């Protein structure tokens, strides 16, 4: 049962393609539940961020499973995309595992070591838990990916400095308008990136901050957290834009929040004053036609990477160290995954031995009612010790073989199954971790 990752990212697809395939958070649960209905998909987790849409899955059959995952994306996609498969990549076995660890540690991000990605991986894991699309394999894999991400940030310099998508947006604005000190900024969206941007804007000395969000209480929470600014209802967005030098937008909306008409309404009140818009949302929050409005300049998330490249030298120096950490986590997961082949036969063998031990002990106690409770306890303990010592070598060997030589472990498991009449339905239980050669 191979592990796979099927997806598209900033490496393979431009922002407009990623936008059409982004999954709003409100639909993620629905999508994961739908994935459970695909016959070859045993477990699934979906990771949807501004930079990627990926499905991690354990499949009962590689060819059928990948076909079903692609069909699922076709059924759920937002809008038509020509030559859809040219944007997709499929990673199998160790490649898929290593890729997730690279994602969680920030090595595969648009901005190396960005702070947001670990929280996004955790959110994907939580969504899959709630949708009950997780099994033992992906539960273990994502827990280890989260551990790897935390270790990378605490033990290496991959997370040094404050560079993130949100701060990159602010740096891009500064490059355009100069210092943000004394400037007015509209922040659209009160999620993780919005909060990060608000904190940075205060540090940059922004004079006025207007925060708007579909749920006004969330905007108020951001204002309370950073200690300055004003929460604005969405209907009042045009009025806030009329006062702003910069607008930064990062909602999870599936439609344009900044339409050309809304921006034109705002610009009529300040026709000679320029407005700079940074759209870091995927799907896009700002209609590209906003850039056609006089005195308005619009940039999207794909334009931000070059802004901070010169500041990431310390993080790049940490890449070899993070890669070593990833190698250790990948090896540990592979050992666990391969070792699962031994679990059913070991469990069946120990359960059968325990049933026999318990039955024979009960017969002995029935024949010897004069035994004291202490004597009975000693007999129970001795019988358990005998069983443990008898099974120890067999259990240890089959576990070792499962990790180091899956084919031999399978052979041993079948022999034990036959000799002890264990009746394990799948002595191999779980196929080996698929290798690149099987792709």
Secondary structure, DSSP 8 states (H G I E B T S, - for coil): --EEEEEEETTTS-HHHHHHH---HHHHHHHHHHHTTSTTEEEEEEEE-SSEEEEEEEESSHHHHHHHHHHHHHHH-SS--TTGGGG-EEEETHHHHHHHHHHHTTTTSSSTT-SHHHHHHHHHHHHHHHHT---HHHHHHHHHHHHHHHHHHHHSSTT-S---HHHHHHHHHHHHHS--TT-EEEEE--SHHHHHHHHHHHHTT-SEEEEE-SSHHHHHHHHHHHT--EEE-GGGHHHHHHT-SEEEE----SS-SB-HHHHHHHHHTTTTS-EEEEE--SS-SB-GGGGGSTTEEEEEGGGSHHHHGGG-HHHHHTHHHHHHHHHHHHHHHHHHHHHGGGHHHHHHHHHHHHHHHHHHHHHHHHH-TT--HHHHHHHHHHHHHHHHHHHHHHHHHHHHHHHH-HHHHHHHHHHHHHHTT---TTTT-S-----GGG-
